[in-house]
Amino acid sequence: MLKFKKGQKPTYPFNRAIKKPIPVECYQLHEPFEVETMEGTLKGKAGDWLMVGIHGEMYPIAAEIFEKTYDLVRETGRFMR
């Protein structure tokens, strides 16, 4: 079994790839909220986003993370990751 240690990148001739954009639905809430997920109940703060993934799964994302990792798609309420 191969083992890789943190901070020690192997010398393979790595390729470069870009993750495909996946449209998701989202809504920014202006009050605290809770959402049931596969990992249990997660909480969002006022200003955080409620996301709905491609399989209907719901999850919260902090406003700061959302702004750094999602771009607005012209269609209302949809963002690209």
PDB file of N, CA, C and O in Angstrom:
ATOM      1  N   MET A   1       0.836  -1.169   0.000  1.00  0.00           N
ATOM      2  CA  MET A   1       0.000   0.000   0.000  1.00  0.00           C
ATOM      3  C   MET A   1       0.890   1.243   0.000  1.00  0.00           C
ATOM      4  O   MET A   1       1.845   1.337   0.770  1.00  0.00           O
ATOM      5  N   LEU A   2       0.564   2.187  -0.868  1.00  0.00           N
ATOM      6  CA  LEU A   2       1.298   3.446  -0.911  1.00  0.00           C
ATOM      7  C   LEU A   2       0.847   4.332   0.240  1.00  0.00           C
ATOM      8  O   LEU A   2      -0.328   4.336   0.605  1.00  0.00           O
ATOM      9  N   LYS A   3       1.780   5.080   0.808  1.00  0.00           N
ATOM     10  CA  LYS A   3       1.447   6.022   1.871  1.00  0.00           C
ATOM     11  C   LYS A   3       2.029   7.378   1.507  1.00  0.00           C
ATOM     12  O   LYS A   3       3.191   7.484   1.113  1.00  0.00           O
ATOM     13  N   PHE A   4       1.215   8.408   1.642  1.00  0.00           N
ATOM     14  CA  PHE A   4       1.644   9.769   1.345  1.00  0.00           C
ATOM     15  C   PHE A   4       1.539  10.598   2.613  1.00  0.00           C
ATOM     16  O   PHE A   4       0.534  10.543   3.323  1.00  0.00           O
ATOM     17  N   LYS A   5       2.587  11.365   2.893  1.00  0.00           N
ATOM     18  CA  LYS A   5       2.619  12.178   4.100  1.00  0.00           C
ATOM     19  C   LYS A   5       2.345  13.636   3.756  1.00  0.00           C
ATOM     20  O   LYS A   5       2.708  14.130   2.689  1.00  0.00           O
ATOM     21  N   LYS A   6       1.702  14.292   4.685  1.00  0.00           N
ATOM     22  CA  LYS A   6       1.380  15.706   4.544  1.00  0.00           C
ATOM     23  C   LYS A   6       2.648  16.506   4.266  1.00  0.00           C
ATOM     24  O   LYS A   6       3.657  16.344   4.953  1.00  0.00           O
ATOM     25  N   GLY A   7       2.591  17.365   3.261  1.00  0.00           N
ATOM     26  CA  GLY A   7       3.718  18.233   2.943  1.00  0.00           C
ATOM     27  C   GLY A   7       4.812  17.589   2.113  1.00  0.00           C
ATOM     28  O   GLY A   7       5.799  18.251   1.791  1.00  0.00           O
ATOM     29  N   GLN A   8       4.669  16.313   1.754  1.00  0.00           N
ATOM     30  CA  GLN A   8       5.687  15.619   0.957  1.00  0.00           C
ATOM     31  C   GLN A   8       5.059  15.156  -0.357  1.00  0.00           C
ATOM     32  O   GLN A   8       4.596  14.021  -0.471  1.00  0.00           O
ATOM     33  N   LYS A   9       5.051  16.048  -1.342  1.00  0.00           N
ATOM     34  CA  LYS A   9       4.449  15.738  -2.634  1.00  0.00           C
ATOM     35  C   LYS A   9       5.324  14.737  -3.377  1.00  0.00           C
ATOM     36  O   LYS A   9       6.531  14.941  -3.506  1.00  0.00           O
ATOM     37  N   PRO A  10       4.715  13.644  -3.871  1.00  0.00           N
ATOM     38  CA  PRO A  10       5.496  12.662  -4.631  1.00  0.00           C
ATOM     39  C   PRO A  10       5.994  13.261  -5.947  1.00  0.00           C
ATOM     40  O   PRO A  10       5.502  14.298  -6.390  1.00  0.00           O
ATOM     41  N   THR A  11       6.949  12.616  -6.551  1.00  0.00           N
ATOM     42  CA  THR A  11       7.575  13.147  -7.775  1.00  0.00           C
ATOM     43  C   THR A  11       6.921  12.635  -9.053  1.00  0.00           C
ATOM     44  O   THR A  11       7.558  12.635 -10.106  1.00  0.00           O
ATOM     45  N   TYR A  12       5.665  12.198  -8.987  1.00  0.00           N
ATOM     46  CA  TYR A  12       4.955  11.751 -10.189  1.00  0.00           C
ATOM     47  C   TYR A  12       4.829  12.902 -11.189  1.00  0.00           C
ATOM     48  O   TYR A  12       4.820  14.065 -10.785  1.00  0.00           O
ATOM     49  N   PRO A  13       4.732  12.600 -12.486  1.00  0.00           N
ATOM     50  CA  PRO A  13       4.505  13.660 -13.482  1.00  0.00           C
ATOM     51  C   PRO A  13       3.005  14.035 -13.502  1.00  0.00           C
ATOM     52  O   PRO A  13       2.274  13.645 -14.412  1.00  0.00           O
ATOM     53  N   PHE A  14       2.573  14.781 -12.503  1.00  0.00           N
ATOM     54  CA  PHE A  14       1.159  15.121 -12.341  1.00  0.00           C
ATOM     55  C   PHE A  14       0.607  15.874 -13.546  1.00  0.00           C
ATOM     56  O   PHE A  14       1.298  16.698 -14.146  1.00  0.00           O
ATOM     57  N   ASN A  15      -0.650  15.582 -13.895  1.00  0.00           N
ATOM     58  CA  ASN A  15      -1.407  16.353 -14.876  1.00  0.00           C
ATOM     59  C   ASN A  15      -2.097  17.488 -14.142  1.00  0.00           C
ATOM     60  O   ASN A  15      -2.152  17.498 -12.913  1.00  0.00           O
ATOM     61  N   ARG A  16      -2.628  18.452 -14.901  1.00  0.00           N
ATOM     62  CA  ARG A  16      -3.424  19.523 -14.303  1.00  0.00           C
ATOM     63  C   ARG A  16      -4.873  19.316 -14.726  1.00  0.00           C
ATOM     64  O   ARG A  16      -5.140  18.891 -15.850  1.00  0.00           O
ATOM     65  N   ALA A  17      -5.796  19.612 -13.837  1.00  0.00           N
ATOM     66  CA  ALA A  17      -7.217  19.462 -14.126  1.00  0.00           C
ATOM     67  C   ALA A  17      -7.986  20.592 -13.454  1.00  0.00           C
ATOM     68  O   ALA A  17      -7.547  21.160 -12.454  1.00  0.00           O
ATOM     69  N   ILE A  18      -9.129  20.899 -14.022  1.00  0.00           N
ATOM     70  CA  ILE A  18     -10.022  21.900 -13.447  1.00  0.00           C
ATOM     71  C   ILE A  18     -11.337  21.205 -13.134  1.00  0.00           C
ATOM     72  O   ILE A  18     -11.909  20.532 -13.992  1.00  0.00           O
ATOM     73  N   LYS A  19     -11.811  21.367 -11.919  1.00  0.00           N
ATOM     74  CA  LYS A  19     -13.066  20.750 -11.504  1.00  0.00           C
ATOM     75  C   LYS A  19     -14.222  21.324 -12.324  1.00  0.00           C
ATOM     76  O   LYS A  19     -14.302  22.535 -12.534  1.00  0.00           O
ATOM     77  N   LYS A  20     -15.115  20.448 -12.784  1.00  0.00           N
ATOM     78  CA  LYS A  20     -16.257  20.888 -13.573  1.00  0.00           C
ATOM     79  C   LYS A  20     -17.189  21.744 -12.718  1.00  0.00           C
ATOM     80  O   LYS A  20     -17.423  21.444 -11.547  1.00  0.00           O
ATOM     81  N   PRO A  21     -17.720  22.816 -13.317  1.00  0.00           N
ATOM     82  CA  PRO A  21     -18.682  23.622 -12.556  1.00  0.00           C
ATOM     83  C   PRO A  21     -20.000  22.870 -12.403  1.00  0.00           C
ATOM     84  O   PRO A  21     -20.512  22.285 -13.357  1.00  0.00           O
ATOM     85  N   ILE A  22     -20.527  22.895 -11.211  1.00  0.00           N
ATOM     86  CA  ILE A  22     -21.774  22.196 -10.911  1.00  0.00           C
ATOM     87  C   ILE A  22     -22.783  23.228 -10.401  1.00  0.00           C
ATOM     88  O   ILE A  22     -22.571  23.816  -9.340  1.00  0.00           O
ATOM     89  N   PRO A  23     -23.876  23.458 -11.136  1.00  0.00           N
ATOM     90  CA  PRO A  23     -24.863  24.432 -10.651  1.00  0.00           C
ATOM     91  C   PRO A  23     -25.631  23.877  -9.455  1.00  0.00           C
ATOM     92  O   PRO A  23     -26.034  22.714  -9.444  1.00  0.00           O
ATOM     93  N   VAL A  24     -25.824  24.717  -8.461  1.00  0.00           N
ATOM     94  CA  VAL A  24     -26.591  24.357  -7.270  1.00  0.00           C
ATOM     95  C   VAL A  24     -27.593  25.472  -6.994  1.00  0.00           C
ATOM     96  O   VAL A  24     -27.425  26.597  -7.465  1.00  0.00           O
ATOM     97  N   GLU A  25     -28.620  25.161  -6.240  1.00  0.00           N
ATOM     98  CA  GLU A  25     -29.583  26.181  -5.844  1.00  0.00           C
ATOM     99  C   GLU A  25     -29.179  26.714  -4.477  1.00  0.00           C
ATOM    100  O   GLU A  25     -28.596  25.996  -3.665  1.00  0.00           O
ATOM    101  N   CYS A  26     -29.496  27.975  -4.236  1.00  0.00           N
ATOM    102  CA  CYS A  26     -29.099  28.574  -2.970  1.00  0.00           C
ATOM    103  C   CYS A  26     -30.030  29.722  -2.618  1.00  0.00           C
ATOM    104  O   CYS A  26     -30.693  30.308  -3.474  1.00  0.00           O
ATOM    105  N   TYR A  27     -30.054  30.019  -1.329  1.00  0.00           N
ATOM    106  CA  TYR A  27     -30.840  31.150  -0.849  1.00  0.00           C
ATOM    107  C   TYR A  27     -30.169  31.683   0.405  1.00  0.00           C
ATOM    108  O   TYR A  27     -29.872  30.930   1.332  1.00  0.00           O
ATOM    109  N   GLN A  28     -29.932  32.993   0.425  1.00  0.00           N
ATOM    110  CA  GLN A  28     -29.312  33.604   1.601  1.00  0.00           C
ATOM    111  C   GLN A  28     -30.399  33.931   2.618  1.00  0.00           C
ATOM    112  O   GLN A  28     -31.351  34.653   2.321  1.00  0.00           O
ATOM    113  N   LEU A  29     -30.240  33.385   3.823  1.00  0.00           N
ATOM    114  CA  LEU A  29     -31.216  33.596   4.890  1.00  0.00           C
ATOM    115  C   LEU A  29     -30.759  34.730   5.803  1.00  0.00           C
ATOM    116  O   LEU A  29     -29.564  34.926   6.019  1.00  0.00           O
ATOM    117  N   HIS A  30     -31.710  35.458   6.323  1.00  0.00           N
ATOM    118  CA  HIS A  30     -31.396  36.619   7.155  1.00  0.00           C
ATOM    119  C   HIS A  30     -31.742  36.394   8.622  1.00  0.00           C
ATOM    120  O   HIS A  30     -31.895  37.342   9.393  1.00  0.00           O
ATOM    121  N   GLU A  31     -31.863  35.129   8.990  1.00  0.00           N
ATOM    122  CA  GLU A  31     -32.057  34.753  10.388  1.00  0.00           C
ATOM    123  C   GLU A  31     -31.379  33.405  10.600  1.00  0.00           C
ATOM    124  O   GLU A  31     -31.173  32.671   9.633  1.00  0.00           O
ATOM    125  N   PRO A  32     -31.027  33.058  11.837  1.00  0.00           N
ATOM    126  CA  PRO A  32     -30.391  31.764  12.101  1.00  0.00           C
ATOM    127  C   PRO A  32     -31.306  30.622  11.653  1.00  0.00           C
ATOM    128  O   PRO A  32     -32.530  30.752  11.669  1.00  0.00           O
ATOM    129  N   PHE A  33     -30.690  29.489  11.249  1.00  0.00           N
ATOM    130  CA  PHE A  33     -31.478  28.348  10.788  1.00  0.00           C
ATOM    131  C   PHE A  33     -30.757  27.045  11.067  1.00  0.00           C
ATOM    132  O   PHE A  33     -29.557  27.025  11.338  1.00  0.00           O
ATOM    133  N   GLU A  34     -31.513  25.953  10.995  1.00  0.00           N
ATOM    134  CA  GLU A  34     -30.972  24.600  11.134  1.00  0.00           C
ATOM    135  C   GLU A  34     -31.420  23.790   9.936  1.00  0.00           C
ATOM    136  O   GLU A  34     -32.508  24.012   9.406  1.00  0.00           O
ATOM    137  N   VAL A  35     -30.587  22.848   9.504  1.00  0.00           N
ATOM    138  CA  VAL A  35     -30.947  21.971   8.393  1.00  0.00           C
ATOM    139  C   VAL A  35     -30.470  20.556   8.714  1.00  0.00           C
ATOM    140  O   VAL A  35     -29.343  20.358   9.169  1.00  0.00           O
ATOM    141  N   GLU A  36     -31.339  19.579   8.472  1.00  0.00           N
ATOM    142  CA  GLU A  36     -30.974  18.182   8.691  1.00  0.00           C
ATOM    143  C   GLU A  36     -30.170  17.688   7.498  1.00  0.00           C
ATOM    144  O   GLU A  36     -30.594  17.833   6.351  1.00  0.00           O
ATOM    145  N   THR A  37     -29.001  17.102   7.773  1.00  0.00           N
ATOM    146  CA  THR A  37     -28.125  16.575   6.730  1.00  0.00           C
ATOM    147  C   THR A  37     -27.777  15.127   7.067  1.00  0.00           C
ATOM    148  O   THR A  37     -28.155  14.618   8.123  1.00  0.00           O
ATOM    149  N   MET A  38     -27.059  14.476   6.167  1.00  0.00           N
ATOM    150  CA  MET A  38     -26.611  13.108   6.434  1.00  0.00           C
ATOM    151  C   MET A  38     -25.659  13.062   7.621  1.00  0.00           C
ATOM    152  O   MET A  38     -25.524  12.026   8.271  1.00  0.00           O
ATOM    153  N   GLU A  39     -24.995  14.184   7.908  1.00  0.00           N
ATOM    154  CA  GLU A  39     -24.055  14.257   9.029  1.00  0.00           C
ATOM    155  C   GLU A  39     -24.734  14.686  10.319  1.00  0.00           C
ATOM    156  O   GLU A  39     -24.070  14.820  11.347  1.00  0.00           O
ATOM    157  N   GLY A  40     -26.045  14.904  10.286  1.00  0.00           N
ATOM    158  CA  GLY A  40     -26.769  15.380  11.455  1.00  0.00           C
ATOM    159  C   GLY A  40     -27.323  16.773  11.201  1.00  0.00           C
ATOM    160  O   GLY A  40     -27.298  17.261  10.072  1.00  0.00           O
ATOM    161  N   THR A  41     -27.819  17.407  12.246  1.00  0.00           N
ATOM    162  CA  THR A  41     -28.380  18.750  12.122  1.00  0.00           C
ATOM    163  C   THR A  41     -27.249  19.771  12.158  1.00  0.00           C
ATOM    164  O   THR A  41     -26.447  19.794  13.091  1.00  0.00           O
ATOM    165  N   LEU A  42     -27.196  20.623  11.120  1.00  0.00           N
ATOM    166  CA  LEU A  42     -26.188  21.679  11.046  1.00  0.00           C
ATOM    167  C   LEU A  42     -26.876  23.028  11.171  1.00  0.00           C
ATOM    168  O   LEU A  42     -28.027  23.187  10.764  1.00  0.00           O
ATOM    169  N   LYS A  43     -26.169  23.997  11.735  1.00  0.00           N
ATOM    170  CA  LYS A  43     -26.732  25.325  11.964  1.00  0.00           C
ATOM    171  C   LYS A  43     -26.102  26.350  11.036  1.00  0.00           C
ATOM    172  O   LYS A  43     -24.918  26.273  10.709  1.00  0.00           O
ATOM    173  N   GLY A  44     -26.913  27.305  10.622  1.00  0.00           N
ATOM    174  CA  GLY A  44     -26.440  28.447   9.853  1.00  0.00           C
ATOM    175  C   GLY A  44     -26.764  29.720  10.614  1.00  0.00           C
ATOM    176  O   GLY A  44     -27.740  29.781  11.362  1.00  0.00           O
ATOM    177  N   LYS A  45     -25.935  30.735  10.416  1.00  0.00           N
ATOM    178  CA  LYS A  45     -26.153  32.028  11.057  1.00  0.00           C
ATOM    179  C   LYS A  45     -26.925  32.939  10.106  1.00  0.00           C
ATOM    180  O   LYS A  45     -27.023  32.656   8.912  1.00  0.00           O
ATOM    181  N   ALA A  46     -27.467  34.020  10.629  1.00  0.00           N
ATOM    182  CA  ALA A  46     -28.086  35.028   9.777  1.00  0.00           C
ATOM    183  C   ALA A  46     -27.040  35.485   8.761  1.00  0.00           C
ATOM    184  O   ALA A  46     -25.914  35.810   9.136  1.00  0.00           O
ATOM    185  N   GLY A  47     -27.404  35.512   7.481  1.00  0.00           N
ATOM    186  CA  GLY A  47     -26.473  35.891   6.420  1.00  0.00           C
ATOM    187  C   GLY A  47     -25.845  34.707   5.715  1.00  0.00           C
ATOM    188  O   GLY A  47     -25.287  34.866   4.630  1.00  0.00           O
ATOM    189  N   ASP A  48     -25.920  33.512   6.308  1.00  0.00           N
ATOM    190  CA  ASP A  48     -25.394  32.304   5.657  1.00  0.00           C
ATOM    191  C   ASP A  48     -26.351  31.856   4.560  1.00  0.00           C
ATOM    192  O   ASP A  48     -27.476  32.346   4.457  1.00  0.00           O
ATOM    193  N   TRP A  49     -25.889  30.926   3.754  1.00  0.00           N
ATOM    194  CA  TRP A  49     -26.652  30.440   2.610  1.00  0.00           C
ATOM    195  C   TRP A  49     -27.141  29.019   2.841  1.00  0.00           C
ATOM    196  O   TRP A  49     -26.413  28.182   3.375  1.00  0.00           O
ATOM    197  N   LEU A  50     -28.388  28.751   2.432  1.00  0.00           N
ATOM    198  CA  LEU A  50     -28.939  27.403   2.407  1.00  0.00           C
ATOM    199  C   LEU A  50     -28.757  26.897   0.985  1.00  0.00           C
ATOM    200  O   LEU A  50     -29.271  27.493   0.038  1.00  0.00           O
ATOM    201  N   MET A  51     -28.029  25.803   0.835  1.00  0.00           N
ATOM    202  CA  MET A  51     -27.710  25.246  -0.474  1.00  0.00           C
ATOM    203  C   MET A  51     -28.523  23.982  -0.711  1.00  0.00           C
ATOM    204  O   MET A  51     -28.830  23.246   0.227  1.00  0.00           O
ATOM    205  N   VAL A  52     -28.873  23.735  -1.980  1.00  0.00           N
ATOM    206  CA  VAL A  52     -29.521  22.489  -2.382  1.00  0.00           C
ATOM    207  C   VAL A  52     -28.671  21.905  -3.501  1.00  0.00           C
ATOM    208  O   VAL A  52     -28.562  22.491  -4.578  1.00  0.00           O
ATOM    209  N   GLY A  53     -28.067  20.744  -3.241  1.00  0.00           N
ATOM    210  CA  GLY A  53     -27.172  20.107  -4.198  1.00  0.00           C
ATOM    211  C   GLY A  53     -27.917  19.397  -5.314  1.00  0.00           C
ATOM    212  O   GLY A  53     -29.147  19.398  -5.353  1.00  0.00           O
ATOM    213  N   ILE A  54     -27.162  18.792  -6.221  1.00  0.00           N
ATOM    214  CA  ILE A  54     -27.749  18.166  -7.406  1.00  0.00           C
ATOM    215  C   ILE A  54     -28.591  16.944  -7.082  1.00  0.00           C
ATOM    216  O   ILE A  54     -29.385  16.513  -7.918  1.00  0.00           O
ATOM    217  N   HIS A  55     -28.442  16.380  -5.903  1.00  0.00           N
ATOM    218  CA  HIS A  55     -29.237  15.219  -5.500  1.00  0.00           C
ATOM    219  C   HIS A  55     -30.315  15.601  -4.485  1.00  0.00           C
ATOM    220  O   HIS A  55     -30.916  14.730  -3.855  1.00  0.00           O
ATOM    221  N   GLY A  56     -30.558  16.910  -4.326  1.00  0.00           N
ATOM    222  CA  GLY A  56     -31.584  17.383  -3.403  1.00  0.00           C
ATOM    223  C   GLY A  56     -31.119  17.545  -1.971  1.00  0.00           C
ATOM    224  O   GLY A  56     -31.901  17.938  -1.106  1.00  0.00           O
ATOM    225  N   GLU A  57     -29.846  17.246  -1.707  1.00  0.00           N
ATOM    226  CA  GLU A  57     -29.312  17.375  -0.351  1.00  0.00           C
ATOM    227  C   GLU A  57     -29.201  18.861   0.016  1.00  0.00           C
ATOM    228  O   GLU A  57     -28.823  19.687  -0.815  1.00  0.00           O
ATOM    229  N   MET A  58     -29.532  19.184   1.255  1.00  0.00           N
ATOM    230  CA  MET A  58     -29.450  20.567   1.720  1.00  0.00           C
ATOM    231  C   MET A  58     -28.326  20.698   2.738  1.00  0.00           C
ATOM    232  O   MET A  58     -28.050  19.778   3.508  1.00  0.00           O
ATOM    233  N   TYR A  59     -27.681  21.867   2.725  1.00  0.00           N
ATOM    234  CA  TYR A  59     -26.597  22.121   3.666  1.00  0.00           C
ATOM    235  C   TYR A  59     -26.364  23.623   3.765  1.00  0.00           C
ATOM    236  O   TYR A  59     -26.624  24.353   2.809  1.00  0.00           O
ATOM    237  N   PRO A  60     -25.872  24.098   4.924  1.00  0.00           N
ATOM    238  CA  PRO A  60     -25.560  25.514   5.069  1.00  0.00           C
ATOM    239  C   PRO A  60     -24.122  25.804   4.642  1.00  0.00           C
ATOM    240  O   PRO A  60     -23.238  24.952   4.742  1.00  0.00           O
ATOM    241  N   ILE A  61     -23.919  27.017   4.171  1.00  0.00           N
ATOM    242  CA  ILE A  61     -22.560  27.495   3.881  1.00  0.00           C
ATOM    243  C   ILE A  61     -22.437  28.902   4.455  1.00  0.00           C
ATOM    244  O   ILE A  61     -23.295  29.756   4.230  1.00  0.00           O
ATOM    245  N   ALA A  62     -21.364  29.128   5.196  1.00  0.00           N
ATOM    246  CA  ALA A  62     -21.113  30.448   5.773  1.00  0.00           C
ATOM    247  C   ALA A  62     -20.974  31.480   4.656  1.00  0.00           C
ATOM    248  O   ALA A  62     -20.422  31.188   3.595  1.00  0.00           O
ATOM    249  N   ALA A  63     -21.477  32.686   4.903  1.00  0.00           N
ATOM    250  CA  ALA A  63     -21.443  33.749   3.899  1.00  0.00           C
ATOM    251  C   ALA A  63     -20.026  33.995   3.381  1.00  0.00           C
ATOM    252  O   ALA A  63     -19.838  34.214   2.184  1.00  0.00           O
ATOM    253  N   GLU A  64     -19.028  33.963   4.268  1.00  0.00           N
ATOM    254  CA  GLU A  64     -17.644  34.231   3.860  1.00  0.00           C
ATOM    255  C   GLU A  64     -17.136  33.157   2.896  1.00  0.00           C
ATOM    256  O   GLU A  64     -16.459  33.469   1.917  1.00  0.00           O
ATOM    257  N   ILE A  65     -17.460  31.907   3.171  1.00  0.00           N
ATOM    258  CA  ILE A  65     -17.047  30.796   2.306  1.00  0.00           C
ATOM    259  C   ILE A  65     -17.776  30.881   0.970  1.00  0.00           C
ATOM    260  O   ILE A  65     -17.177  30.681  -0.086  1.00  0.00           O
ATOM    261  N   PHE A  66     -19.068  31.179   1.023  1.00  0.00           N
ATOM    262  CA  PHE A  66     -19.863  31.293  -0.194  1.00  0.00           C
ATOM    263  C   PHE A  66     -19.250  32.329  -1.137  1.00  0.00           C
ATOM    264  O   PHE A  66     -19.076  32.065  -2.327  1.00  0.00           O
ATOM    265  N   GLU A  67     -18.926  33.498  -0.607  1.00  0.00           N
ATOM    266  CA  GLU A  67     -18.374  34.579  -1.436  1.00  0.00           C
ATOM    267  C   GLU A  67     -17.042  34.196  -2.074  1.00  0.00           C
ATOM    268  O   GLU A  67     -16.728  34.664  -3.168  1.00  0.00           O
ATOM    269  N   LYS A  68     -16.260  33.358  -1.413  1.00  0.00           N
ATOM    270  CA  LYS A  68     -14.952  32.951  -1.938  1.00  0.00           C
ATOM    271  C   LYS A  68     -15.037  31.819  -2.952  1.00  0.00           C
ATOM    272  O   LYS A  68     -14.150  31.687  -3.794  1.00  0.00           O
ATOM    273  N   THR A  69     -16.091  30.991  -2.892  1.00  0.00           N
ATOM    274  CA  THR A  69     -16.094  29.760  -3.687  1.00  0.00           C
ATOM    275  C   THR A  69     -17.215  29.647  -4.715  1.00  0.00           C
ATOM    276  O   THR A  69     -17.232  28.690  -5.490  1.00  0.00           O
ATOM    277  N   TYR A  70     -18.148  30.589  -4.747  1.00  0.00           N
ATOM    278  CA  TYR A  70     -19.259  30.518  -5.697  1.00  0.00           C
ATOM    279  C   TYR A  70     -19.336  31.775  -6.545  1.00  0.00           C
ATOM    280  O   TYR A  70     -18.993  32.864  -6.085  1.00  0.00           O
ATOM    281  N   ASP A  71     -19.785  31.626  -7.784  1.00  0.00           N
ATOM    282  CA  ASP A  71     -20.018  32.743  -8.700  1.00  0.00           C
ATOM    283  C   ASP A  71     -21.480  32.737  -9.118  1.00  0.00           C
ATOM    284  O   ASP A  71     -22.066  31.678  -9.339  1.00  0.00           O
ATOM    285  N   LEU A  72     -22.056  33.911  -9.225  1.00  0.00           N
ATOM    286  CA  LEU A  72     -23.447  34.054  -9.619  1.00  0.00           C
ATOM    287  C   LEU A  72     -23.654  33.624 -11.063  1.00  0.00           C
ATOM    288  O   LEU A  72     -22.882  33.992 -11.949  1.00  0.00           O
ATOM    289  N   VAL A  73     -24.696  32.847 -11.289  1.00  0.00           N
ATOM    290  CA  VAL A  73     -25.145  32.507 -12.634  1.00  0.00           C
ATOM    291  C   VAL A  73     -26.341  33.407 -12.885  1.00  0.00           C
ATOM    292  O   VAL A  73     -27.121  33.661 -11.967  1.00  0.00           O
ATOM    293  N   ARG A  74     -26.499  33.883 -14.078  1.00  0.00           N
ATOM    294  CA  ARG A  74     -27.549  34.863 -14.357  1.00  0.00           C
ATOM    295  C   ARG A  74     -28.947  34.397 -13.972  1.00  0.00           C
ATOM    296  O   ARG A  74     -29.813  35.223 -13.685  1.00  0.00           O
ATOM    297  N   GLU A  75     -29.175  33.114 -13.962  1.00  0.00           N
ATOM    298  CA  GLU A  75     -30.471  32.577 -13.548  1.00  0.00           C
ATOM    299  C   GLU A  75     -30.641  32.812 -12.049  1.00  0.00           C
ATOM    300  O   GLU A  75     -29.762  32.431 -11.277  1.00  0.00           O
ATOM    301  N   THR A  76     -31.714  33.412 -11.622  1.00  0.00           N
ATOM    302  CA  THR A  76     -31.944  33.776 -10.224  1.00  0.00           C
ATOM    303  C   THR A  76     -31.796  32.582  -9.284  1.00  0.00           C
ATOM    304  O   THR A  76     -32.356  31.513  -9.523  1.00  0.00           O
ATOM    305  N   GLY A  77     -31.026  32.787  -8.206  1.00  0.00           N
ATOM    306  CA  GLY A  77     -30.892  31.772  -7.165  1.00  0.00           C
ATOM    307  C   GLY A  77     -29.925  30.653  -7.472  1.00  0.00           C
ATOM    308  O   GLY A  77     -29.760  29.755  -6.647  1.00  0.00           O
ATOM    309  N   ARG A  78     -29.272  30.668  -8.636  1.00  0.00           N
ATOM    310  CA  ARG A  78     -28.330  29.594  -8.956  1.00  0.00           C
ATOM    311  C   ARG A  78     -26.916  30.159  -8.954  1.00  0.00           C
ATOM    312  O   ARG A  78     -26.657  31.247  -9.469  1.00  0.00           O
ATOM    313  N   PHE A  79     -26.023  29.402  -8.370  1.00  0.00           N
ATOM    314  CA  PHE A  79     -24.627  29.796  -8.326  1.00  0.00           C
ATOM    315  C   PHE A  79     -23.792  28.654  -8.854  1.00  0.00           C
ATOM    316  O   PHE A  79     -24.218  27.500  -8.819  1.00  0.00           O
ATOM    317  N   MET A  80     -22.603  28.966  -9.343  1.00  0.00           N
ATOM    318  CA  MET A  80     -21.674  27.950  -9.818  1.00  0.00           C
ATOM    319  C   MET A  80     -20.535  27.862  -8.828  1.00  0.00           C
ATOM    320  O   MET A  80     -20.042  28.872  -8.325  1.00  0.00           O
ATOM    321  N   ARG A  81     -20.130  26.640  -8.561  1.00  0.00           N
ATOM    322  CA  ARG A  81     -19.002  26.412  -7.668  1.00  0.00           C
ATOM    323  C   ARG A  81     -17.756  26.294  -8.499  1.00  0.00           C
ATOM    324  O   ARG A  81     -16.668  26.097  -7.957  1.00  0.00           O
TER     325      ARG A  81
END
